């Protein structure tokens, strides 16, 4: 009897845990953009430099009716949506959608976006934030997939020097990566730049935080 009780408790805990990570997919579409706060080591520096609520971003696509997030980590890959969510701080995430997506993101456009995104698969994460296709960081990947696959520029690009590089944490990261010659004129885009796009509408915010 005691053993059965223990198994029952374990089952209840596991059921609660799995259900807490589940995502309501009834309103999630191809091309939705999902944001979170990453647990990566550089996340704090990104937050400070960009004054951002979010430090990681990806695009939702479906494979065999299962939602995946196309993201630039190491390397660029597709990650199951549930797995992507639990990697963030407090499982908190926000989903935004291109306004007018029903007419703008047709099935042909979505397929073209997937085609363009797949070109980047297995490329290394770009820790130097260069605007090239050799390596990519998260918001760069999202911006380029929309621009090349849907002919939509989600937001204007910025120069590195336009971000807030004054914080000591940011300065330390910059010094380690660039020495005394940071590429201040390099074109960049941050998760916050995309999140603030006038072209996007927020459709869901998780309650965990």
C-alpha positions, 0 to 999 in steps of 0.5 A: 500500500505504501509503495502504491501511494508513493507511485501515486504521488510521483504520478501526480507530481509529474502530471502537474509538471508536464501540464504546467509546461503545456502550451495552448496551441489553439491560437498559435500560427506559423510565423508567430514570433516568440520572446523570452528571457534567456538563461544564457551567460550573456543575457544580462549584458543584452538586457542592459545594452538594449534596455530589453524585456526580452533577450531571446527570440525565435519563429514558430513553425509546425512540423507534423502538426508539432510546433517548433521554434526556429532559433539561433543558439549553437547551432541554428536549429528547430526546438520543440516549443515546450522545450524552448519555453522551459529554457527561459526564466520562469518559463515566461514567454510572449508571442507576437504576430504580424498584423494582417498575417492572414493575408500577408503570410500566405501558405506560399510565403510561409513555405518561402520563410521556411526555405530561407530559414532552413538555409541557416540550419546548423550555422554557429551562434554569432557571439560577435553580432556581425551582420553576415550570414556566416554565423547568426544570433537570435534576432538577426535570424528572425529579421532575415527570415522575414525579410528574405522569406516574406519581403518584410522588414520587421524594424529598422536596423541599428548601429552597435553604437546606438545601444547602451554600452555604458554599463560595466557588465556590458563593457566587460563583455565588449572588452573580452570579445572585441578588445579595444576595437568594437565594431560600433558601426556594425548593423544590428537588431535586438529582440527588443527592437523586434518586439517593439515593431509597429508591425506586430500585435501581441497575442499571448503572454504567459502568466508565469513570472 
